[in-house]
Amino acid sequence: MQSESKVNVMTIVVNYEKTGTNIKKYRQNQNIKIDEMSKVTGISMRRLRTIENCSNSIKLMEITSICNHLNAKIEDILVYNVF
């Protein structure tokens, strides 16, 4: 007899609109201009604007770089639900 094993699957859904809003608020609260953030993070100003204004995706490297520059924890910026 073979034993059955159960696999628990979680789905993580990122709320890009709220995440972008959080990034923008953190940046503005620290008086960081978007061009300065672009230079430091290596993310183009166009892409940063897209992220802040409700992008439909964000790469892990982007969110990590942004959080490092803003001196913020990813969990303070990234808004998501787990199902």
URQUIDA-V111506 format. One record per backbone hydrogen bond with DSSP energy under -0.5 kcal/mol. CO is the residue of the C=O (numbers start at 0). NH is the residue of the N-H. If there is no record, write none. Layout:
co=CO nh=NH
co=CO nh=NH
This chain:
co=5 nh=7
co=6 nh=8
co=10 nh=12
co=10 nh=82
co=11 nh=13
co=12 nh=80
co=13 nh=15
co=14 nh=18
co=15 nh=19
co=16 nh=20
co=17 nh=21
co=18 nh=22
co=19 nh=23
co=20 nh=24
co=21 nh=25
co=22 nh=26
co=23 nh=27
co=24 nh=28
co=25 nh=29
co=26 nh=31
co=27 nh=30
co=30 nh=32
co=32 nh=36
co=33 nh=37
co=34 nh=38
co=35 nh=39
co=36 nh=40
co=37 nh=41
co=43 nh=47
co=44 nh=48
co=45 nh=49
co=46 nh=50
co=47 nh=51
co=48 nh=52
co=50 nh=53
co=50 nh=54
co=58 nh=62
co=59 nh=63
co=60 nh=64
co=61 nh=65
co=62 nh=66
co=63 nh=67
co=64 nh=68
co=65 nh=69
co=66 nh=70
co=66 nh=71
co=67 nh=70
co=72 nh=75
co=72 nh=76
co=73 nh=76
co=73 nh=77
co=77 nh=79
co=78 nh=14
co=80 nh=12
